[in-house]
Amino acid sequence: MAFWQLTVPAGPATAEGLTNFLWEQGALGVVEEEAPDAPPRVRAFFSDGASSTELVASTRAYLSELRALGFETARGEVEIAPLAEEAWASAWQQSFPPRAVGRRLWVRPPWERDDAPGRQTVVIAPARAFGTGHHGSTEGCLALLDDAIGDRPPAAMLDVGTGTGILSIAAIKLGVPRVLGVDIDPDAVTAARENARLNGCGGRFEALLAGPELLHDRPPFPLVVANILAHSHAALAPRYGRLVATGGRLILGGMLEGEDGPVTAAAAAAGFHPADRVAVDGWSSLGFRKAAP
């Protein structure tokens, strides 16, 4: 035995926080899994030097804290089991199969070598940052991005909360000449830069450790994407209004389907008209156009 596999039931409201918590406990890898025929869960892998008893106890305590704060946690037991080294590698890699997204994209991890004829390949190494193309919100944003770029790519794009850089890299592969990605998580900036290097587009991608509020000296962008949480979109809507050029496009992801309304209302107040919507696995991604003043 070389590793522990910790399995935790996780709902949409708690999966992100739980994932971050497990990384902080020393996880070697964390996978969020959602399937139509099974309840959502998070699987985390730890070395066998970690105490299985302490891992289960600390995770249960964290879930209890979430419930005390008013979060609804998923039903089910926290489970831990040993894994042989070969099983760990298989379990980790099988969680990130290649997949076709949108009309023109093929997203795969670096250990897969096959590309798809007629599609642009985006190579993403799973890391401590959000965005592998396997989450409903990321897939929805990629599909909207593919359509928004079309046959006439804009001159530049801004990616707010870039995570692994997947949306930025996809935009470059689809023809956008220059992309700026910003994130407040140092792990995300590191992951985005490394993924840009893997895809051979580092020279066209700039990743900054910053929030969008620090971009006041930049001219407006013809295309802005942001795959973050619904409450963040509502707070940032006026800033989106300044960051998107007149007539430009805004793509927002990271919302549960029932959260469309408040985000659309906030965007409308900032001068945006709804244009497109994609729903994948209970997550909504929205496309907007910025109206003339």
Secondary structure, DSSP 4 states (H G I P E B T S, - for coil): --EEEEEEE--TTTHHHHHHHHHHTT-SEEEEEEETTEEEEEEEEEETTS-HHHHHHHHHHHHHHHHHTTPPPPSS--EEEEE-HHHHHHHHHHTS--EEETTTEEEE-TT-----TTSEEEE----SSS--S-SHHHHHHHHHHHHHHTTS--SEEEEET-TTSHHHHHHHHTT-SEEEEEES-HHHHHHHHHHHHHTT-GGGEEEEE--GGG-TTSPPEEEEEEE--HHHHHHHHHHHHHHEEEEEEEEEEEEEGGGHHHHHHHHHHTTEEEEEEEEETTEEEEEEEEPP-
